[in-house]
């Protein structure tokens, strides 16, 4: 498997473009094939998700239209009608059935869409649809809100199959499938059921293991479409490739958390079960105290132990081992419940790293999991205190 340039437009059968004007953007992706999706577990579900889930009942998508700047969430029947209008407008541009169009939105909750803006931007974007790498880059840019950089990745498997994805996400992030959107494409020949199974597996290892602030959005969505213009891949190799794409995008989302200065990777092993390992890994990257300590470069590892203890997992304090790593250095802090002496210089170097790895061994069984998050900075409060003003 090789990582390649070009994002979603490296995939045969995909054309895309996007436009960003101030806080409002629109991305338009044309690609026909079997499709599947994963959606938020928030019980307040945005209108575009309701519509897209309905459209996926047919097992196929021919296009996806995404607007940024307005989530079209908590907007009632009017919001659902606006989502339908977006699908109809997109379908008209490509001469396809509107029920084969996926619709996604991201931005402020509780406001009606400005359909004039969407219509105007769609007119621009439709004329520029391209299979070139720039189409993916412009689409990734168009769906950004508080993101500080675009998120796209693509891989090519040994048999030539390609998988590409774009995503957005910076705040309101704790996907339970902040606002997190991902659109993934492959030219593999795969049926909808297989796509759905592979996507769920990949999402559980990636997007569902990211925590920026612990808020689950109303709009979280991940879609995958298989254009079928390559061949039938080895399923294990395909799953590995899809995992790679999703994990890479998930790490980008964590690294770009609102106001973030550092990426936190929480690695847990030795748990009584995989479920327990997930609980511990996410408790660590969710903890405001751990996140604040990482921002302040303070090796206050007792906060990690506290998060492990309240995670809900089975824990035996005398079995816990803990280590920090970063800047090509590592420091064991606790082994089997016994506190170790660590030189201050080593910890200072580690805490100054842009990526901090926190490793926990619960010493109970073989359950393991990895989660990603970011530090909690002054800028996170500023960004979210001024979001609408």
N, C-alpha and C positions, 0 to 999 in steps of 0.2 A: 504494500500500500504506500502510495506517495501523495504528499500534499501538493496541490497544484494551484495556480493562480486563476482567478476569474469567478469565484463564487458560484452562484446558481447558473450563470450563463455558460459555464463549461459543460453543462449537461445537455446532451442532444435533445432538441425539441423544446427548449426554453428560450423565450425572448422576454425582455423586461426593460423597464425604464422608471424613473421617478423624478419628482420635482419637489423642491422645498422652498417655500416663500414665507419668511418669518417663522412663526411657530406652526404654520400649517403646511403639511406635505401630503403627497399622494404617490403611491407606488402601484404599478400595474404589471402583472406577470401573466404571460400567456404560455400555457403548457397543458396538453391534454393527456389524461391517463387515469389509471386507477389511483385512488386517493384515500387517505385516512387522517384522523385528527385526534388530538388530545386537548382537553379544555379545562378551564378553571374549576375548582371545587367550591369556590365562593357561591353562596346561595343567591346572591344578587348577581345575575348573569346579564352581561351587556347584550343589546339587541343583535349585533353582528354575529355573536357566538350562537345565539338561538337559531338564526337563519342558516348559518353555515353547517350546524349539526343536521338541520333538516335536509340541506342540499347533499350532504355526504351519505344520506340514506341510499342514494342511487349508486354509491360506490365509486364515483368518478368526479373529477374536476377538470375544467377546461381553462380556467383563469382564476386569478386572485386579485382583488382590489383592496388596498389598505390605505386608510387616511390617518394622519397624525395631527395632534392638536386638540382633538375632541374624541372622547371615548365612546360617545353614543351609548352611555350606560345610565340606568335609572331614568329612562326617558319614555317609558310606557309604550303604548300602541303606536304613538307618533314616531318613536325611535325605531321600532320594528319596520314601519313603513319606509322610513328613510333608508334603512339597511337594504330593503327590497329595491328601492329606487337605485341605490348604488349598484346592485347586482344587475338590474335591468339596463342601466346606462353602459356598464361594462360589456354585457352580452350584446347590446346593439352595435358596439364598436367592432366586435369580432364576428358577428353573425352567428352566435352560439345560443344555446338554451340558457336562460338566466338561472335555472336550477343547477347549472353546472359551474356556477361562479361562487367562489369562497369570498367572504367579506370579513374584514378585520378593521378595528379602530383602536386608537390609543390616544390618551390625553386626559383632559379634565372631565370629571363625572358630573352628570346632572344638567347638561346643556344640549339643546337640539343642534344637529349638524347644520352648517351653512351649505346648503346644496348648490348654491350658485358658485361658491368657491370650488367645490368638488367637481362640478360640471366643467368649469373653466380649466382646472388642472388636468382633468381627464382628457380634454381636447388636446392639450399640449403633450401629455405623456403618450397617448395612443399613437401620435404621429412619429414619435421617436423610438418606438419599440425596436430593440436590437438584440442580436445574439452575441454581441461583443462583450468583453469583460466589463466595459463601462456601464452596461445595462444593469449588471448586478450591483456595482458600486453606487450608482445613482438611486437604485431601489433601496439599498441599505441606508443611504443617507436620508431618503424621503421619510422613512418610518421612525426616525429618531425623535425623541422629545427632550428629556434632560440628559440624554447620552452625550458623551464628549468625543466619541469616535465611532466609526461604523464597524459593524460586526459581520464578517463574511468569511467563509472557509469552503474549500473543496478538496476532495481526495479522489484518486484514481486507484482502483483495485488492480491486482495482477492480471485479471482477464480483460481489462479495459473499461469495466463498468465505472461510471462516475457518480459521485454523490456530492451535492453542493447545498449550502444553506446560508441564509442571512437571518439576523435576529436583531431585536432591540430590547433594551432593558437597562434600567439604572436605579430606579426607585420603585417603591411599592412592590418589593420582590420577596416573596416566598412562594414560588410556584407550587401549587398542589393540583396538579393535573392528574418593578414592580411595575410597571406593567410590562409583562414579558410576552413578546411575540416571536415566533420562529417559523420560517418557511423553507422547507427542505425539498429538494428535487433529486431524482435519480433517473438514469436512462435504462435501468434494469427492467426486465420483464418479471413482474411480480403481481399476484392477485391482491385484492383489497384485504382479505383476512391476514395474509402473510405480512403485508405492509403494516397493518394495525398492530399485530403482535410484535413485530420488530420495533416499531415506533414506541410502543409502551415500554418495552424493555430498555430502549435507549434513554427515554425520558426519565425513567426511574433512576438511572445511573448519573444523570446529568442535570437537567433543568430542575428536577424535583429535589436536588441536593444543593441548590443555591439559596442562600439567605442573605439579603442586603439589610432589610429592616424588619422582617417578620410579618409584613402585611401581604396578604394574598389578594391579588387584584381581581376586579370584576371582569377583566378582559383577557386573561392569560390564554394563549392559543398556540399550538404547534400543529402545522399541517405538513403532510408529505404527499407528493405526487410522483408516480412512476410513469415516465413517458413511453417506456417499452421499446426504445429505439436502439438499444444495445442488445445484450443477450440475457439468458437466464443465469444468474450468478450462483456461485456456491453460497449457501445460506449463511454459514458461519462467517465466511469472509465478508459478506454483505453486512451482517450484524456488527462485526468489528469496525467496518468502515462507517456505518451509521453512528455507532457509539463514539467514534473519533470525532465526527462532525459535531455531534450534540455536546460532547464534553468540551470541545474547543470553544464553542459558542457560549456554553455555560460559564466557563472560566473568564471569558471576555466580559460577560454581564457582571460577574462578581468583581472583577478588576475595575469596572467602570461604575461601581456603586456611587450613588450621589455623594459628592464630597470626598470620595475615597482617596487615600494615599497609599494604601497597601492591600495586597491580596492575602487572604488567610485561607490556607488549606488545612482541613482537619481530617487526619487519618486515624481511623479507629480499627483495632483488631482485638482478637481475644474475647469478643463479646459472647454472651450466652446464645445469641441468635443474630441473624442479619437485621431483623427488626430492631433489636436492642442497639446494634452498632449504628444504625441510621439515627435513632433517637439521640445517642450521645454525640455523634458527629455534628448534627444540626443544632443541638443545644449549645455546643461550643461556639459555632460561628454566629448563632443568634444572640448570644449574651451581650447586652450593652456594656457590661463591665469588662468582659474580655476584649470587645471591640475598642473600647475607650483606652484600655491599657496598650493595645497594639498601636493605636494612634500616637500615644504619648511615649512610645518606645520603652514602656515599663514592663519588665519581665515578671509581672505579678501572676505567677503560674497558679497560685492558690485559687484564683478566680476560675481557672479551667477545671480544677478539681471540684469546685462547688457546682459548676455547670454539669459535670459528669454525674454528680450525686443527685441533682434534681431532675435529670433528664427523663426519668421514668424507667430506665433500664435497670436490670439486675446488676448490682455493684457490690463488690467486696473490697473495702478500703485497703486491706493488707495485700491485695493482689494487683493494685493499680501501678502501672509504670507510665512515665510521662517524659517527653523530650521535645525541645524546640530546635528548629533548623532554619537556616537562611544564610545567604552570602557564602555558600559552599562550606559552611560550618554547622556543626550540630552540638547540642549539649543535652546530656541525660540529666534530668532533674530529680526524678523519682524512679526507683526500681523496687517493685514488689512492696510498695507502701513505705519504703525507706528513703528519706530525703538525702540527696547527694550534695556535696560542695562543688560549686562551679565558679570558675574564675570570672570576675566581672567583665574583663575585656572581651571574652568570648561572647557573653550574653549581649554586650553593647553592640558588637558587630552583627549578631543575629537580629536583634531588634531594629537595627537600622536598615535591614533588607527590604526591598520592595515586595517580596513574597515571603511570608512567614509560614512555615509548616509546623503544625502542632500534632504530634503523634502520641496516641494513647493506646496502651495495651491493658485491657481489663483482666487478662489472665484467667479467663473462665472457660472459654471454648474457642471455636474458630469463626465466629461471626465477624464480618468486616464491612466497612463502608468508608467512603470519602465524601466530604462536603466542602463547599467553597463559600466564602463570604468576604467581607472587607471591613476595614476599621471604621470607627464612628468619629467623624471630625466635626469641627465647628461649622464647616460649610454645609453638612447635611441639614442642620437645623436652619441655616440661612435659606437654602434652596427651597425647603418645604414650608418655611414660614412665609415665603413670598411667592408661592406657586401661582396664585391667581391675581396677585396684586403687583 
